[in-house]
Amino acid sequence: MRLSVRGFLYGATFAALALASALAEDVGDLARSATRGDARAQYELGVAYANGDGVAADYAEAAHWFSEAAHSGHPEARRQLAFMVQMGLAVPTAADQSAAVADGVPVRVQVASVASEADGAREWRRLRRLHPEALGSLTMAVEAFDSPTGDRLFRVEGGPLDEEAARTVCDKLRAAGAGCRIVRPATP
């Protein structure tokens, strides 16, 4: 049997429409489960919006669902959200920042000091590649400070964390031979 180009295109179009219909149905099921608070469904819905699977790609919607899943305790969602923030695809909300802190005052971990703000971002990316398990879900902050000699330097920090999580991150980094210190907010 010989398949014509028209027959092939018709078959391919039909298959694509059937797949799109199935994906839309799956996304509808995910949305219902996600709305009920299912962390796995929230995460998968975030992936669907981030990739445009069964829905139009929408980074704001993806970030919303990753944030919901992170608040529900899904660890990969927190990493995806941090990645989106790092790539400039999402802006962390106050709720996202506080989600990492169960209770108490949030702290950060300082992982380096550098000569410029641009060096801080580069050093953060380098350290995250070397220590993804310790730094992967954290949000970078680069804080300027004046050294005792009067030079302007920049602290490379990650957070927010609670005290226990910060100690765990620093323990992992120190065990790997990297420097780390806990930075607590200044009290007024």
Backbone as JSON, one array per atom type, in Angstrom:
{
  "sequence": "MRLSVRGFLYGATFAALALASALAEDVGDLARSATRGDARAQYELGVAYANGDGVAADYAEAAHWFSEAAHSGHPEARRQLAFMVQMGLAVPTAADQSAAVADGVPVRVQVASVASEADGAREWRRLRRLHPEALGSLTMAVEAFDSPTGDRLFRVEGGPLDEEAARTVCDKLRAAGAGCRIVRPATP",
  "N": [[0.85, -1.18, 0.0], [0.53, 2.16, -0.85], [1.37, 5.2, 0.58], [0.05, 8.36, 0.34], [1.27, 11.75, 0.16], [-0.65, 13.59, 0.97], [-2.34, 11.9, 2.46], [-0.56, 11.15, 4.47], [-0.05, 13.65, 5.7], [-2.64, 14.24, 6.56], [-3.02, 12.15, 8.41], [-0.96, 12.75, 10.23], [-1.78, 15.26, 11.11], [-4.23, 14.6, 12.3], [-3.3, 12.92, 14.36], [-1.78, 14.78, 15.84], [-3.8, 16.55, 16.66], [-5.33, 14.82, 18.25], [-3.47, 14.21, 20.25], [-3.08, 16.79, 21.32], [-5.65, 17.22, 22.31], [-5.78, 15.2, 24.25], [-3.7, 16.06, 25.95], [-4.75, 18.53, 26.8], [-6.97, 17.6, 28.2], [-5.64, 16.15, 30.2], [-4.3, 18.3, 31.44], [-6.49, 19.69, 32.42], [-7.4, 17.85, 34.36], [-5.14, 17.9, 36.01], [-5.23, 20.58, 36.84], [-7.58, 20.63, 38.36], [-6.86, 18.87, 40.47], [-4.63, 20.25, 41.42], [-5.74, 22.63, 42.33], [-7.08, 21.66, 44.5], [-5.02, 21.32, 46.23], [-3.05, 19.37, 45.83], [0.24, 18.61, 45.86], [1.94, 17.31, 43.98], [0.42, 17.49, 41.63], [0.3, 20.28, 41.42], [2.98, 20.86, 40.94], [3.38, 19.45, 38.49], [1.57, 20.83, 36.89], [2.8, 23.3, 36.86], [5.08, 22.58, 35.38], [3.84, 21.96, 32.95], [2.84, 24.5, 32.17], [5.28, 25.89, 32.03], [6.58, 24.58, 29.93], [4.74, 24.65, 27.9], [3.04, 22.48, 27.47], [0.18, 21.15, 26.43], [-1.08, 23.46, 27.1], [-0.89, 27.0, 26.5], [2.4, 28.29, 26.65], [3.32, 29.85, 29.65], [5.02, 31.69, 31.7], [4.56, 33.13, 34.06], [2.3, 31.88, 35.09], [3.35, 29.32, 35.39], [5.31, 29.85, 37.35], [3.59, 30.54, 39.43], [2.29, 28.07, 39.98], [4.51, 26.44, 40.59], [5.32, 27.78, 42.88], [3.09, 27.35, 44.56], [3.27, 24.54, 44.79], [5.78, 24.35, 46.02], [5.21, 25.56, 48.48], [3.58, 23.6, 49.41], [5.35, 21.7, 50.03], [6.85, 20.38, 48.03], [9.91, 19.44, 46.91], [11.29, 19.63, 44.39], [9.82, 21.52, 43.05], [10.48, 23.86, 44.38], [13.14, 24.09, 43.58], [12.78, 24.44, 40.81], [11.38, 26.85, 40.77], [13.32, 28.54, 41.9], [15.22, 28.37, 39.88], [13.82, 29.6, 37.77], [13.62, 32.19, 38.81], [16.34, 32.84, 38.96], [16.97, 32.85, 36.24], [15.56, 35.0, 35.42], [12.92, 34.69, 34.69], [10.89, 34.71, 36.46], [9.67, 36.48, 39.3], [10.49, 36.5, 42.66], [8.01, 36.25, 45.15], [6.95, 37.81, 48.24], [5.79, 35.81, 49.73], [7.01, 33.54, 48.62], [9.63, 33.95, 49.43], [9.33, 33.77, 52.19], [8.46, 31.19, 52.41], [10.56, 29.45, 52.59], [11.26, 29.66, 55.15], [10.23, 28.31, 57.96], [9.5, 29.1, 60.56], [10.44, 31.73, 62.8], [13.27, 33.97, 62.45], [14.41, 34.74, 59.23], [17.5, 33.66, 57.82], [20.64, 33.93, 56.04], [23.18, 32.28, 54.11], [26.58, 32.97, 53.83], [28.72, 32.56, 51.17], [30.9, 33.44, 49.8], [33.22, 36.18, 49.24], [33.66, 38.92, 47.14], [35.16, 41.11, 44.63], [33.5, 42.66, 43.0], [30.07, 43.4, 42.11], [29.19, 42.05, 39.82], [31.06, 39.98, 39.76], [30.1, 38.63, 41.92], [27.67, 37.45, 41.09], [28.67, 35.71, 39.13], [30.31, 34.07, 40.71], [28.39, 32.92, 42.39], [26.93, 31.36, 40.52], [28.96, 29.58, 39.77], [29.51, 28.27, 42.23], [27.0, 27.11, 42.72], [26.9, 25.27, 40.65], [28.94, 23.56, 41.48], [27.99, 22.71, 43.98], [25.18, 21.7, 43.95], [23.3, 20.34, 45.51], [23.38, 21.59, 47.97], [23.07, 24.35, 47.49], [21.19, 24.65, 45.49], [18.38, 25.28, 45.75], [18.3, 27.8, 46.77], [18.02, 31.41, 46.88], [19.98, 33.87, 45.39], [21.83, 36.54, 46.88], [23.6, 39.55, 46.72], [25.55, 41.43, 48.66], [26.8, 44.59, 49.41], [29.69, 45.73, 51.19], [31.97, 47.5, 53.34], [35.35, 46.89, 53.63], [37.73, 46.37, 56.37], [39.96, 47.8, 55.52], [38.89, 49.76, 54.02], [38.14, 49.2, 51.45], [35.63, 48.56, 48.98], [33.69, 45.76, 49.02], [31.91, 42.7, 48.17], [29.51, 40.58, 49.53], [28.6, 37.26, 48.86], [25.65, 35.67, 49.06], [23.2, 33.2, 50.06], [19.76, 32.29, 50.38], [16.35, 32.63, 51.51], [16.69, 31.09, 54.75], [15.91, 28.95, 57.56], [17.42, 28.75, 60.82], [18.32, 26.09, 61.36], [18.31, 24.87, 58.8], [20.19, 26.52, 57.56], [22.49, 25.86, 59.02], [22.75, 23.21, 58.21], [23.23, 23.53, 55.44], [25.7, 24.92, 55.53], [27.26, 22.97, 56.85], [27.32, 20.94, 54.88], [28.66, 22.31, 52.81], [31.11, 22.93, 54.04], [32.06, 20.33, 54.53], [32.63, 19.62, 51.96], [34.8, 21.16, 51.5], [34.43, 23.85, 51.08], [33.93, 27.34, 51.91], [31.74, 28.8, 54.38], [29.36, 30.75, 56.1], [26.92, 31.68, 58.54], [24.6, 34.25, 58.09], [22.98, 36.56, 59.92], [20.09, 38.69, 60.11], [20.51, 42.2, 60.69], [19.73, 43.58, 63.83], [17.35, 46.08, 64.68]],
  "CA": [[0.0, 0.0, 0.0], [1.33, 3.37, -0.99], [0.8, 6.31, 1.36], [0.23, 9.63, -0.34], [1.67, 12.87, 1.01], [-1.87, 14.13, 1.57], [-2.76, 10.95, 3.48], [0.38, 11.25, 5.59], [-0.3, 14.91, 6.41], [-3.92, 14.1, 7.24], [-2.78, 11.3, 9.58], [-0.14, 13.48, 11.2], [-2.64, 16.31, 11.69], [-5.19, 13.94, 13.19], [-2.56, 12.48, 15.55], [-1.43, 15.97, 16.62], [-5.03, 17.04, 17.3], [-5.69, 13.87, 19.3], [-2.52, 14.42, 21.33], [-3.4, 18.08, 21.95], [-6.88, 17.04, 23.07], [-5.44, 14.4, 25.44], [-2.92, 16.92, 26.85], [-5.66, 19.51, 27.39], [-7.75, 16.87, 29.19], [-4.74, 15.9, 31.32], [-4.07, 19.57, 32.13], [-7.71, 19.95, 33.17], [-7.36, 16.99, 35.55], [-4.09, 18.44, 36.88], [-5.69, 21.85, 37.41], [-8.54, 20.31, 39.43], [-6.11, 18.33, 41.61], [-3.76, 21.31, 41.94], [-6.59, 23.56, 43.07], [-7.42, 21.01, 45.77], [-3.84, 21.31, 47.09], [-2.16, 18.24, 45.55], [1.56, 19.18, 45.54], [2.44, 16.72, 42.75], [-0.34, 18.09, 40.53], [0.73, 21.68, 41.31], [4.29, 20.84, 40.28], [3.21, 19.04, 37.1], [0.9, 21.92, 36.19], [3.87, 24.28, 36.63], [5.89, 22.08, 34.26], [3.03, 22.11, 31.73], [2.86, 25.92, 31.77], [6.65, 26.29, 31.67], [6.96, 23.97, 28.65], [3.67, 24.77, 26.91], [2.48, 21.15, 27.23], [-1.26, 21.11, 26.58], [-1.52, 24.84, 27.34], [0.07, 27.99, 25.99], [3.48, 28.55, 27.61], [3.04, 31.04, 30.46], [5.97, 31.6, 32.81], [3.95, 33.65, 35.29], [1.43, 30.81, 35.6], [4.26, 28.26, 35.82], [5.88, 30.26, 38.64], [2.51, 30.46, 40.43], [2.06, 26.67, 40.38], [5.71, 25.98, 41.28], [5.27, 28.38, 44.21], [2.08, 26.6, 45.32], [3.82, 23.22, 45.09], [6.86, 24.53, 47.01], [4.55, 25.8, 49.77], [3.0, 22.32, 49.82], [6.46, 20.82, 50.41], [7.45, 19.67, 46.9], [11.28, 19.99, 46.82], [11.69, 19.96, 43.02], [9.14, 22.77, 42.69], [11.29, 24.95, 44.93], [14.31, 24.23, 42.7], [12.32, 25.01, 39.53], [11.07, 28.26, 41.01], [14.61, 29.23, 42.07], [15.82, 28.46, 38.55], [13.09, 30.62, 37.02], [14.03, 33.48, 39.37], [17.73, 33.07, 38.54], [16.99, 33.13, 34.8], [14.78, 36.21, 35.15], [11.61, 34.32, 34.17], [9.91, 34.9, 37.53], [10.1, 37.35, 40.4], [10.02, 35.87, 43.9], [7.08, 37.03, 45.96], [7.25, 37.76, 49.67], [5.37, 34.49, 50.2], [8.04, 32.59, 48.22], [10.78, 34.15, 50.29], [9.03, 33.29, 53.54], [8.17, 29.75, 52.38], [11.76, 28.73, 53.0], [11.44, 29.87, 56.58], [9.02, 27.79, 58.63], [9.2, 30.06, 61.61], [11.66, 32.39, 63.23], [13.82, 35.01, 61.6], [15.19, 34.14, 58.14], [18.93, 33.95, 57.74], [21.26, 33.53, 54.78], [24.54, 31.75, 54.26], [27.56, 33.65, 52.99], [29.58, 31.54, 50.56], [32.08, 34.06, 49.19], [33.36, 37.64, 49.17], [34.26, 39.22, 45.83], [35.51, 42.51, 44.42], [32.47, 43.42, 42.29], [28.74, 42.78, 42.11], [29.16, 41.1, 38.69], [31.81, 38.81, 40.2], [29.24, 37.91, 42.86], [26.74, 36.6, 40.32], [29.46, 34.63, 38.51], [30.75, 33.15, 41.77], [27.2, 32.17, 42.81], [26.66, 30.33, 39.5], [30.02, 28.57, 39.87], [29.3, 27.48, 43.44], [25.78, 26.29, 42.55], [27.25, 24.11, 39.81], [29.76, 22.66, 42.29], [27.26, 22.23, 45.17], [23.74, 21.87, 43.68], [22.48, 19.8, 46.6], [23.38, 22.53, 49.09], [22.7, 25.71, 47.1], [20.27, 24.63, 44.37], [17.05, 25.87, 45.95], [18.43, 29.11, 47.42], [18.03, 32.63, 46.08], [21.22, 34.62, 45.58], [21.86, 37.96, 47.24], [24.95, 40.11, 46.75], [25.48, 42.57, 49.58], [28.02, 45.41, 49.47], [30.19, 46.12, 52.51], [33.3, 48.11, 53.33], [36.32, 46.08, 54.39], [38.47, 47.18, 57.36], [40.92, 48.67, 54.84], [38.15, 50.78, 53.29], [37.77, 48.73, 50.11], [34.24, 48.12, 48.81], [33.61, 44.36, 48.63], [30.55, 42.19, 48.07], [29.25, 39.25, 50.09], [27.73, 36.41, 48.05], [24.85, 34.96, 50.05], [22.05, 32.45, 49.6], [18.73, 32.16, 51.4], [16.3, 32.66, 52.97], [16.7, 29.81, 55.44], [15.83, 29.02, 59.01], [18.74, 28.48, 61.42], [18.7, 24.68, 61.19], [18.62, 24.65, 57.38], [21.44, 27.22, 57.29], [23.57, 25.04, 59.58], [22.88, 22.03, 57.35], [23.89, 23.97, 54.21], [27.11, 25.2, 55.84], [27.92, 21.69, 57.13], [27.56, 20.28, 53.59], [29.69, 23.04, 52.09], [32.4, 22.74, 54.73], [32.48, 18.94, 54.3], [33.15, 19.59, 50.59], [35.97, 22.02, 51.45], [34.06, 25.23, 50.74], [33.67, 28.2, 53.05], [30.34, 29.14, 54.61], [29.0, 31.29, 57.41], [25.52, 32.08, 58.64], [24.43, 35.71, 58.21], [21.69, 36.9, 60.53], [19.74, 40.09, 59.84], [20.85, 43.16, 61.74], [18.58, 43.98, 64.66], [17.26, 47.55, 64.71]],
  "C": [[0.89, 1.24, 0.0], [0.62, 4.51, -0.28], [1.09, 7.62, 0.63], [0.67, 10.69, 0.67], [0.45, 13.44, 1.71], [-2.37, 13.21, 2.69], [-1.87, 11.02, 4.71], [0.12, 12.52, 6.4], [-1.62, 14.86, 7.17], [-3.76, 13.27, 8.52], [-2.0, 12.01, 10.65], [-0.96, 14.57, 11.88], [-3.62, 15.72, 12.68], [-4.51, 13.51, 14.49], [-2.21, 13.67, 16.44], [-2.65, 16.53, 17.34], [-5.45, 16.12, 18.44], [-4.77, 14.04, 20.5], [-2.81, 15.72, 22.06], [-4.66, 17.96, 22.8], [-6.61, 16.26, 24.36], [-4.66, 15.24, 26.44], [-3.82, 17.93, 27.54], [-6.52, 18.84, 28.46], [-6.91, 16.59, 30.42], [-4.49, 17.17, 32.12], [-5.3, 19.95, 32.96], [-7.77, 19.14, 34.45], [-6.31, 17.51, 36.54], [-4.57, 19.71, 37.58], [-6.69, 21.59, 38.54], [-7.82, 19.79, 40.67], [-5.24, 19.41, 42.25], [-4.56, 22.3, 42.79], [-6.99, 22.99, 44.42], [-6.2, 20.88, 46.69], [-2.89, 20.15, 46.89], [-0.82, 18.78, 45.05], [2.11, 18.62, 44.23], [1.73, 17.33, 41.54], [0.06, 19.56, 40.33], [2.06, 21.76, 40.57], [4.14, 20.51, 38.8], [2.5, 20.11, 36.27], [1.91, 23.05, 35.91], [4.75, 23.88, 35.46], [5.13, 22.27, 32.94], [3.05, 23.56, 31.25], [4.26, 26.38, 31.36], [7.02, 25.79, 30.28], [5.92, 24.16, 27.55], [3.09, 23.43, 26.53], [0.99, 21.14, 27.49], [-1.89, 22.45, 26.88], [-0.51, 25.77, 26.68], [1.14, 28.21, 27.07], [3.21, 29.87, 28.32], [3.9, 30.95, 31.71], [5.39, 32.12, 34.12], [3.06, 32.57, 35.92], [2.28, 29.64, 36.1], [4.84, 28.59, 37.19], [4.83, 30.17, 39.75], [2.36, 29.02, 40.92], [3.3, 26.07, 41.03], [5.73, 26.52, 42.71], [4.28, 27.64, 45.1], [2.63, 25.23, 45.73], [4.94, 23.31, 46.12], [6.27, 24.76, 48.4], [3.92, 24.53, 50.31], [4.09, 21.3, 50.14], [7.11, 20.05, 49.28], [8.85, 20.23, 46.65], [11.69, 20.39, 45.41], [11.03, 21.26, 42.56], [9.93, 23.97, 43.19], [12.52, 25.18, 44.05], [13.91, 24.86, 41.36], [12.03, 26.5, 39.67], [12.36, 29.07, 41.16], [15.31, 29.4, 40.73], [15.15, 29.55, 37.73], [13.48, 32.02, 37.5], [15.44, 33.82, 38.89], [17.82, 33.44, 37.06], [16.19, 34.37, 34.43], [13.4, 35.93, 34.58], [10.51, 34.51, 35.2], [10.53, 35.81, 38.58], [9.6, 36.73, 41.7], [9.09, 36.81, 44.66], [7.52, 36.96, 47.42], [6.88, 36.4, 50.23], [6.41, 33.44, 49.82], [9.26, 32.72, 49.11], [10.54, 33.59, 51.68], [8.74, 31.8, 53.56], [9.37, 28.94, 52.83], [11.99, 28.82, 54.5], [10.17, 29.44, 57.3], [8.58, 28.72, 59.74], [10.52, 30.67, 62.06], [12.12, 33.4, 62.2], [14.64, 34.36, 60.48], [16.64, 34.58, 58.2], [19.4, 33.57, 56.35], [22.61, 32.93, 55.11], [25.44, 32.53, 53.31], [28.53, 32.59, 52.48], [30.83, 32.11, 49.92], [32.06, 35.56, 49.43], [34.12, 37.93, 47.88], [34.44, 40.73, 45.67], [34.43, 43.32, 43.72], [31.14, 42.66, 42.34], [28.63, 41.74, 40.99], [29.93, 39.83, 39.05], [30.96, 37.97, 41.16], [28.28, 36.97, 42.15], [27.48, 35.44, 39.68], [29.88, 33.6, 39.56], [29.58, 32.31, 42.27], [26.89, 31.04, 41.82], [27.7, 29.21, 39.58], [29.8, 27.67, 41.07], [28.05, 26.61, 43.35], [26.04, 25.09, 41.66], [28.05, 23.09, 40.61], [28.97, 22.0, 43.42], [25.75, 22.37, 44.98], [22.86, 21.38, 44.82], [22.38, 20.76, 47.78], [22.8, 23.89, 48.7], [21.59, 25.79, 46.05], [18.95, 25.33, 44.57], [17.11, 27.28, 46.55], [18.42, 30.26, 46.41], [19.28, 33.42, 46.42], [20.95, 36.06, 46.03], [23.33, 38.38, 47.24], [24.87, 41.4, 47.53], [26.82, 43.29, 49.64], [28.4, 45.66, 50.93], [31.58, 46.73, 52.36], [34.22, 47.27, 54.21], [37.03, 46.98, 55.41], [39.49, 48.12, 56.73], [40.24, 49.75, 54.02], [37.75, 50.38, 51.88], [36.3, 48.32, 50.1], [34.28, 46.7, 48.27], [32.15, 43.93, 48.62], [30.47, 40.77, 48.63], [28.3, 38.51, 49.14], [26.99, 35.5, 49.03], [23.71, 34.21, 49.37], [21.05, 32.31, 50.72], [17.37, 32.34, 50.77], [16.2, 31.24, 53.54], [16.35, 30.02, 56.9], [17.2, 28.6, 59.54], [19.21, 27.05, 61.15], [19.09, 24.38, 59.76], [19.94, 25.33, 57.02], [22.63, 26.42, 57.83], [23.81, 23.81, 58.69], [23.61, 22.39, 56.06], [25.38, 24.2, 54.47], [27.88, 23.91, 56.15], [28.26, 20.96, 55.83], [28.69, 20.97, 52.83], [31.06, 22.86, 52.72], [32.94, 21.33, 54.52], [33.08, 18.79, 52.89], [34.35, 20.52, 50.42], [35.69, 23.46, 51.07], [33.81, 26.03, 52.02], [32.18, 28.52, 53.17], [30.2, 29.73, 55.99], [27.57, 31.76, 57.38], [25.47, 33.6, 58.86], [23.03, 35.96, 58.74], [21.37, 38.37, 60.24], [20.14, 40.98, 61.03], [19.6, 43.5, 62.54], [18.55, 45.5, 64.76], [17.61, 48.12, 66.08]]
}
